[in-house]
């Protein structure tokens, strides 16, 4: 079974659903931005060997390298397949890329997360890469403690994200991570 997954706003859902249906998905499940990937977690737990999980982009699949690695490992355990359309990735290419990133981290380099979250625990948010020359400005990484202090002072997630130069989901994930501890 080909299972499509979208992590997007309600406004972008019909576009995502159409693209996933066009590539042959039998069903399309989705989660709304900022509310976690609950449907994706269910898919990961229920996948079987004959299933193919199709996601439009890496950013819809995971917010960090760690999350992407977990997804890839779950797909491997289920003996299923993963396809990420925008980047033309398969299970094999994702595993290879993650292996390359692991080798970089063993040399002391700290790669940024897929969705802008720094790979090292002391860094909460790394700057996003500009898209088409009109992306967010590049600024220094911001520690979790700074994010939580600013949220505690009443600043909004969007305001902090804009100031720091990351996606709002990056700041929101820091907030959620600290609420659960």
FIDRENMAR-298704 format. One line per field, with one value per residue (C-alpha): residue number from 1; residue in one letter; x, y, z. Coordinates in steps of 0.5 Angstrom, whole numbers. Layout:
BEGIN
nr = NUM:...
rest = a:...
X = X:...
Y = Y:...
Z = Z:...
end
This chain:
BEGIN
nr = 1:2:3:4:5:6:7:8:9:10:11:12:13:14:15:16:17:18:19:20:21:22:23:24:25:26:27:28:29:30:31:32:33:34:35:36:37:38:39:40:41:42:43:44:45:46:47:48:49:50:51:52:53:54:55:56:57:58:59:60:61:62:63:64:65:66:67:68:69:70:71:72:73:74:75:76:77:78:79:80:81:82:83:84:85:86:87:88:89:90:91:92:93:94:95:96:97:98:99:100:101:102:103:104:105:106:107:108:109:110:111:112:113:114:115:116:117:118:119:120:121:122:123:124:125:126:127:128:129:130:131:132:133:134:135:136:137:138:139:140:141:142:143:144:145:146:147:148:149:150:151:152:153:154:155:156:157:158:159:160:161:162:163:164:165:166:167:168:169:170:171:172:173:174:175:176:177:178:179:180:181
rest = x:x:x:x:x:x:x:x:x:x:x:x:x:x:x:x:x:x:x:x:x:x:x:x:x:x:x:x:x:x:x:x:x:x:x:x:x:x:x:x:x:x:x:x:x:x:x:x:x:x:x:x:x:x:x:x:x:x:x:x:x:x:x:x:x:x:x:x:x:x:x:x:x:x:x:x:x:x:x:x:x:x:x:x:x:x:x:x:x:x:x:x:x:x:x:x:x:x:x:x:x:x:x:x:x:x:x:x:x:x:x:x:x:x:x:x:x:x:x:x:x:x:x:x:x:x:x:x:x:x:x:x:x:x:x:x:x:x:x:x:x:x:x:x:x:x:x:x:x:x:x:x:x:x:x:x:x:x:x:x:x:x:x:x:x:x:x:x:x:x:x:x:x:x:x:x:x:x:x:x:x
X = 0:3:1:2:4:3:5:2:-3:-10:-9:-4:-7:-11:-4:-1:-6:-7:1:1:-5:-2:4:-1:-2:-8:-9:-6:-6:-4:-2:-3:3:5:1:6:7:2:-1:6:8:2:4:11:8:3:8:8:13:9:8:11:11:11:12:13:19:24:22:15:18:22:25:32:37:35:28:29:34:28:24:29:30:22:22:28:25:18:22:18:20:21:20:21:19:22:29:28:30:29:30:37:39:37:41:47:46:45:51:55:53:55:62:62:60:65:70:68:63:56:51:45:38:34:29:33:35:42:45:48:44:46:44:36:36:40:39:35:38:36:31:32:36:30:30:31:37:43:44:48:44:40:40:34:35:34:28:25:27:24:18:17:17:11:14:11:14:13:17:23:23:23:28:33:32:29:22:17:16:24:22:15:19:24:18:14:21:22:14:15:21
Y = 0:7:12:19:24:31:36:43:48:47:52:47:41:40:42:36:31:32:31:25:22:24:19:14:14:10:14:21:22:29:33:41:45:46:40:35:29:24:21:20:17:12:11:9:4:1:0:-7:-10:-8:-1:5:12:18:25:31:34:33:39:35:29:31:37:35:30:25:25:23:18:15:15:12:6:5:4:-1:-5:-5:-7:-2:4:11:16:24:27:34:31:25:21:13:10:8:15:18:12:14:21:20:16:21:26:21:21:29:29:24:29:34:38:39:39:43:40:38:43:48:45:45:38:39:39:46:49:50:54:54:59:57:57:63:60:64:69:72:67:69:73:69:70:66:60:61:57:53:58:64:62:60:66:70:66:67:75:74:74:70:64:68:74:70:66:72:76:69:68:61:58:58:51:51:55:52:45:48:50:44:40:44:43:36:36
Z = 0:-2:4:3:9:9:15:13:14:12:7:4:5:-2:-6:-2:-2:-10:-11:-6:-10:-17:-15:-13:-6:-4:2:5:12:15:21:22:23:30:33:32:28:31:24:22:29:28:21:23:28:23:17:14:9:3:5:2:6:1:4:-1:3:8:12:12:15:21:24:26:24:30:28:21:23:28:22:17:22:23:16:16:22:18:12:8:4:4:-1:0:-7:-7:-6:-10:-4:-2:4:2:0:7:11:6:8:15:15:12:18:23:20:20:27:29:27:31:26:28:22:23:24:18:20:23:30:32:32:39:45:47:41:40:34:28:22:16:9:5:-1:-7:-4:0:6:13:15:18:26:31:34:40:46:49:56:52:48:54:58:52:52:59:58:54:47:42:38:32:34:37:30:26:31:31:23:24:22:28:29:31:37:38:39:44:48:47:49:55:57:57:62
end
